[in-house]
Amino acid sequence: MTASPPVDLPLDPFLLEHLDDPYPVYERLRDAGPVVHLADRDLWVVARYDSVSTVLRKYRQFVSGRGSSYVRVAASGFRAPFIDNDPPAHTRIRRSVQQRFARSAIEEMRPDVREPTERLVEAAVAQGEVDVVTALTQPLPDLAIRRLTGITPPNTETITSWADSVMHMVGPDADPVHMERVLEAVGWLAEQGLAGMPAHCLGRLIMEQGGDTADLEDGEERLMTLASIWLAGIDSTNSLLANAVHAFAHFPEAWEAVRDDPTLIPNAVEEVLRWDSPFRQFFRRTVEEVEIGGVVIPADADVCAILPAANRDPARFADPDTLDIARPDARQHVAFGASIHLCIGAPVARLEAAEFLGALASRVRAFELVGTPVRNPNREIRNFTSLPVRLVTA
């Protein structure tokens, strides 16, 4: 295969100085070409919408089974059943629980998500000034995931730490403490969490029956499938909810539009996902030489698809740096991935975000930052450790 050589530039999106505001380096990566080779990491980066979509959708050329994160499965020893497998194993595992994430099943969850959301938002509004992260966006995903899986963790702080470590563990230069925390979480689940699950929950369906299709292998596969749904659903939704508040603090006119017309909330959720995506990137590995935009990527290469960069590509989205809750194509974002590896928990996250914004819209006129937001230095997911906000009601 003959094609143009890759652009080889010192643009490393994993450096700590880029984590708070990665969008300038994402823009430079998009401008550099359809594929950029990071020589120091021997990593092939795609940041344009078309290139990212190609990598995510051509799952037979860009495989997940060798690892969907920076660290390959062979190096980490950790395989997430949904995102670190290719067909047919991926198909079998996903089908085993797929109907639990269907629209009708998600709608059944709505009252159980709405009640704690209304309660926590009401308490935060009464307080006036809160750290949105600790008051709202950390506890809410845990409560929803309890309803979904039947797992009740020791406390919010512990499950938040465990979920955060999942994302740190598979990133570059990970501290070994994160692997220790993940092993602690899975150990707690096996030794204590399973016993406390109620009857007829998703957790028991997985562990006792192998899912709806009874195809999950007994033992480790069942446990890791449940653990993946449980832990992955915490940090990603925490990120989405906090990013939403942060976005509307910067675009007050968009929040005013939501309050004036709550029917815009579903599209507002999509636009928040596009404007500030929770997941920074997904990785794939090539099974053979493959060409993107005239650039040849070698076989067995590590390919990094940067989701937020794609979602702010001006070649795909008009005025991409503006939060436009009426954007007609907002749902075309790739914040949850695409194709067969589209995040299975995306409907739950959308439900939580819609209920969250609905509860806030009926009570809060504006969000005012009252301190400096602190981003989590996590190279895999974009969230906050602190977001101090005044919830203005009058």
Buried (B, 14 or more C-beta within 10 A) or exposed (E): EEBEEBBEBEBBBBEEEBBEEBBEBBBBBBEBBBBBBBEEBEBBBBBBBBBBBBBBBBBEBBBBBBBBBBBBBEEBEBBBBBBBBBBEBBBBBBBBBBEBBEEEBBEEBEEBBBEBBBEBBEEBBEEEEBBBBBBBBBBBBBBBBBBBBBBBBEEBEBBBBBBBBBBBBBBBEBEEEBBEBBBBBBEBBBEEBBEEBEEEBBBBBBBEBBBBBEBBEEEEBBBBBBBBBBBBBBBBBBBBBBBBBBBBBBBBEBBEBBBEEBEBBBBBBBBBBBBBBBBBBBBBBBBEBBBBBEBBBBEEBBBBBBBBBBBBBEEBBEEBEEBBBEBEEBBBBBBBBBEBBEBBBBBBBBBBBBBBBBBBBEBBEBBEBEEEBBBBEBBBBBBBBBBBBBBEEE
